[in-house]
Amino acid sequence: MPTENNFTLRGRIRSIRFALRGLRLILLSQHNAWVHAAITAAVLVAGFYFHLSRLEWCLIVLAMMAVWTSEALNTALEFLCDVAAPEFHPLVEKAKDVAAGGVLISAIGAGIVGLLVFGYHLLLR
């Protein structure tokens, strides 16, 4: 007899649909996600242009993943904070600022990875 906790293909497909809906929501609601998307596209184009090695691709993908993951978690925290405290609250402001700081840290780290990987290729040209 099936229960709600059973692992099913239908359940996994539904979970993927929810996750894709979340990604769409990030892109529709967060202006910084547009910047991340543009930079992601530019980095992918540059990566193909410079024929990155497998290791370089791994580093680039990990850096992009860190930025997108931190942006997703920041967005989720912002939504939760807005529900928990619709009116201004100084602790909510601090929580949002800290989460945004996490995105900035990952973006700076990704930028450094990009400079190390692409800088090497640019110097060889």
Protein Blocks (a to p, Z undefined) as FASTA:
>chain_A
ZZfkbccfklmmmmmmmmmmmmmmmmmmmmklmmmmmmmmmmmmmmmmnopafklmmmmm
mmmmmmmmmmmmmmmmmmmmmmmmmpacfklmmmmmmmmmmmmmmmmmmmmmmmmmmmmm
mmmZZ
